Amino acid sequence: MSQTPPRFCQQCGTPLEPGQRFCSNCGTTADFSAANPTERPPDQASAADSAVPPPPPPPPADLYTQPAQPSMYAQPPSYTQYPPPAPPPAQGYQQAPVYAAPQKDSSKSVLGQIGCGVLAIILVVLLICGALGYFGWQFIVSNAQTSSTPGSNSTANNSNTGSNQGSQKILATAQINQTVKYSDIDITILNVQQAQSFADDNSTQSGIVRLNTREQNASSRNAGYLYSEVARLILPDKSAVAPANTQKYTGPAPSTNQTNWWDFPISTNVKISDLTLQLGKDSEAQMDIPLTGKADVSQYQPRTSHPNVQTQYQGLTWTVTDATLSWSGDGKQADKGMRYVTITLKIDNPSSRDFNAYWGDYLRLKAGDTTSAPTTDATIPLSIPAGSSGKTGTASFLMPEGNTSYTLIFLGNTTTGVSQASVNFQI
């Protein structure tokens, strides 16, 4: 009976025990098919046994010697010839087995990539927050600087020469506090300031004279003008300078008031007291106010008298209770060489007939050689019932300047038999 030939490791030649699956030296998997070879005839087996000498014993396993890596393409040993034993490893060289070789930890690579991504996101967020914080701080600083400069409430400025306001230096200040009525708007010139520039004015001019004003509209009409068209500063050489900028470009809305400033580009070599403010277009009744703080502006103020004179017209009693001479009326400035004369009438109708008529058809005002019809803003009632009393209304007329005596005329009509009436008064 033949004996099962001994098995050796395909990689290092170490003898294998029956049923052993792995080499005890290098860890290579044993070939199970090689453990059951085809049985050879007895004569061939004995010849092979006698022909092949037994392999030399393997080198003693060193405790720290590691077997070489098994080859993926190693071929199983021949059934007729045993593989020669593997040569001993070179001195000083130790090869680690497959199971002893350190394996690369892929989880660390993944975690490293994730960590880099998170770090990049954090850096981007920090950059965005930093940019937002920087621009927010600039916005706050800009607003703080703007609010510290004199704006619409420039009326609180003092009259100190060479004072500082915000980032600007006020070279001179003159207190005026005088009021004139232009286009039915009361304009008070509070003070005048002089500086190289003002922080709240985006003008590129070097040398600015600023008028700080308070403006009131007591009427029910909108201001129909622009300050850039109606305001001028007259220099000592009689040249006129228009405002380069204004805080409010026109007068206040009906029944309101506002503070304002007007900036004129004028050299700082010109003294404020040498300047004159002119209000009104060339086609209007112009008002000149020297900026000395001591100018006589009484000539520009409305003058009112109380004639209380009356006449009879178409069976009604008409009484002129008040008469006012002014430079403006109906929400407009008077034309050049003209003035507004506004009368207030009290009307009593003791008759038994209603009075129905349009005031533009029967009222006229005469001064010298000029006779004028009422302007469009008269408030005389169109109907005065029979037996009524105390009805009132006003009518305005544009009359030549320089007059003090006037005649209110009630026109007659020869066709209807209405007689003309009149009443005289003075302002």
Secondary structure as GFF3:
##gff-version 3
##sequence-region A 1 427
A	DSSP	beta_strand	7	8	.	.	.	ID=ss1
A	DSSP	beta_strand	15	16	.	.	.	ID=ss2
A	DSSP	three_ten_helix	33	35	.	.	.	ID=ss3
A	DSSP	alpha_helix	42	51	.	.	.	ID=ss4
A	DSSP	alpha_helix	106	147	.	.	.	ID=ss5
A	DSSP	three_ten_helix	154	156	.	.	.	ID=ss6
A	DSSP	beta_strand	164	165	.	.	.	ID=ss7
A	DSSP	beta_strand	168	182	.	.	.	ID=ss8
A	DSSP	beta_strand	185	195	.	.	.	ID=ss9
A	DSSP	beta_strand	208	217	.	.	.	ID=ss10
A	DSSP	alpha_helix	227	230	.	.	.	ID=ss11
A	DSSP	beta_strand	231	234	.	.	.	ID=ss12
A	DSSP	beta_strand	240	241	.	.	.	ID=ss13
A	DSSP	beta_strand	245	246	.	.	.	ID=ss14
A	DSSP	beta_strand	256	265	.	.	.	ID=ss15
A	DSSP	three_ten_helix	272	274	.	.	.	ID=ss16
A	DSSP	beta_strand	276	279	.	.	.	ID=ss17
A	DSSP	beta_strand	287	290	.	.	.	ID=ss18
A	DSSP	three_ten_helix	298	300	.	.	.	ID=ss19
A	DSSP	beta_strand	303	305	.	.	.	ID=ss20
A	DSSP	beta_strand	309	313	.	.	.	ID=ss21
A	DSSP	beta_strand	316	326	.	.	.	ID=ss22
A	DSSP	beta_strand	328	329	.	.	.	ID=ss23
A	DSSP	beta_strand	332	333	.	.	.	ID=ss24
A	DSSP	beta_strand	338	348	.	.	.	ID=ss25
A	DSSP	beta_strand	355	356	.	.	.	ID=ss26
A	DSSP	alpha_helix	359	362	.	.	.	ID=ss27
A	DSSP	beta_strand	363	367	.	.	.	ID=ss28
A	DSSP	beta_strand	370	372	.	.	.	ID=ss29
A	DSSP	beta_strand	383	384	.	.	.	ID=ss30
A	DSSP	beta_strand	391	400	.	.	.	ID=ss31
A	DSSP	beta_strand	405	410	.	.	.	ID=ss32
A	DSSP	beta_strand	421	426	.	.	.	ID=ss33
###
